[in-house]
Amino acid sequence: MDFERTDITSLIPQRPPFVMVDRVLSCNDKDAYMEFAIREDNIFLDEGKFSPAGIIENMAQSCAARMGCINILHGEDIRIGFIGDIRNCEISRQPECGETLVTHVEILEEVMHLTLASVTVEAGGEAVASARIKIALK
């Protein structure tokens, strides 16, 4: 299925101005790639840089969008997830306004209603952040 044209708000519970994912580049059972352009009206901009809180929110929403895509692929209703744990979070630099993030969500393990994902955020082809995120599905 082509998710690139899907309205991202149909996949995640957040609404503007709190949406930190623009579109799905690709998605399957093992991984997904999301895109997000940092615009000057973003609520997480701090002196022209995307804040660490914004980067983590982008990671979390990328996981949520991936789950929404999987639900659609499997013919299920979109389920809400909750962050259960964030580990090994490293932010090497704060992207600037005007940069586009590509966030890779790689599924490491899925057991019952829990998912463990490795998430990497790139800007301009350079890794700027990474973390392991555990998501519990409602």
C-alpha positions in Angstrom: 0.0 0.0 0.0 1.2 3.5 -0.8 1.2 5.4 2.5 3.0 8.5 1.1 -0.3 10.2 0.3 -2.1 9.2 3.5 -3.1 12.0 5.8 -0.7 11.5 8.8 -3.3 12.5 11.3 -5.3 9.4 10.3 -2.5 7.3 11.7 -1.6 9.1 14.9 -3.7 10.6 17.8 -1.8 14.0 17.8 -3.3 17.0 16.2 -1.7 20.3 15.0 0.3 22.1 16.2 1.6 19.0 18.0 2.2 16.8 14.9 5.9 16.0 14.4 5.6 13.6 11.4 4.6 14.8 7.9 4.4 11.6 5.9 5.2 7.9 5.7 8.0 7.1 3.2 7.7 3.3 3.6 6.3 0.8 6.1 6.2 -2.9 6.6 6.2 -5.4 9.5 9.9 -5.0 10.2 10.6 -1.3 9.7 9.3 2.1 8.6 10.7 5.4 7.4 9.0 8.8 8.2 9.7 12.3 7.1 9.3 15.6 8.9 10.2 19.1 7.8 11.1 21.5 10.6 9.2 24.7 9.9 9.6 28.1 11.6 6.2 27.8 13.3 7.1 24.6 15.1 6.3 24.6 18.8 9.6 22.8 19.6 11.9 25.4 18.0 14.3 27.0 20.4 16.5 29.8 18.9 16.1 28.2 15.5 17.0 24.7 16.6 14.6 21.7 17.1 14.6 20.9 20.8 15.5 17.5 22.3 11.8 17.2 23.4 10.8 17.7 19.8 13.2 15.1 18.6 11.9 12.6 21.1 8.3 13.5 20.1 9.2 12.9 16.5 10.6 9.4 17.4 7.4 8.6 19.4 5.1 9.8 16.7 7.1 7.9 14.0 6.5 4.7 16.1 2.8 5.6 16.3 2.5 6.2 12.6 4.2 2.9 11.8 1.7 1.1 14.1 -1.2 2.9 12.3 0.2 1.7 8.9 0.5 -1.9 10.2 -3.1 -1.8 11.5 -4.3 -0.7 8.1 -2.2 -3.3 6.3 -3.7 -6.0 8.5 -7.3 -4.7 8.1 -7.5 -3.6 11.8 -8.7 -0.5 13.5 -5.9 1.9 14.4 -4.8 1.3 17.9 -3.3 3.7 20.4 0.1 3.0 21.9 1.8 4.4 25.0 5.5 4.9 25.5 6.5 2.4 28.2 10.2 3.1 28.2 12.9 5.1 26.3 16.5 3.9 26.7 19.9 4.7 25.3 18.6 8.0 23.9 21.4 9.9 22.3 21.1 13.3 20.5 24.3 14.3 18.8 23.0 17.6 17.5 19.8 19.6 17.3 18.6 20.0 13.7 17.8 23.5 12.5 14.7 25.1 11.2 14.4 24.2 7.5 16.0 20.8 7.8 14.1 17.6 7.0 14.2 14.7 9.3 14.0 11.1 8.1 13.2 8.8 11.0 13.8 5.0 10.8 11.8 2.8 13.1 13.2 -0.8 13.2 11.2 -3.4 15.1 13.4 -5.5 17.3 10.8 -7.5 19.1 7.0 -7.7 19.3 5.4 -9.8 22.1 1.7 -9.7 22.7 0.9 -6.0 23.2 4.5 -4.8 23.6 6.8 -3.6 20.8 10.5 -2.8 21.2 11.9 -0.5 18.5 15.2 1.0 17.6 14.7 4.5 16.3 17.2 6.6 14.4 16.7 10.2 13.2 18.7 11.6 10.3 19.0 15.1 9.0 20.8 15.7 5.7 22.0 12.1 5.7 23.7 12.5 9.1 22.4 10.6 12.2 21.4 13.2 14.8 19.6 11.0 17.3 18.8 7.4 18.3 16.9 5.6 21.0 15.2 2.3 21.9 11.6 2.8 22.6 9.2 0.3 24.2 5.5 0.8 23.2 2.5 -0.8 25.0 -0.7 -1.0 22.9 -4.0 -0.2 24.4 
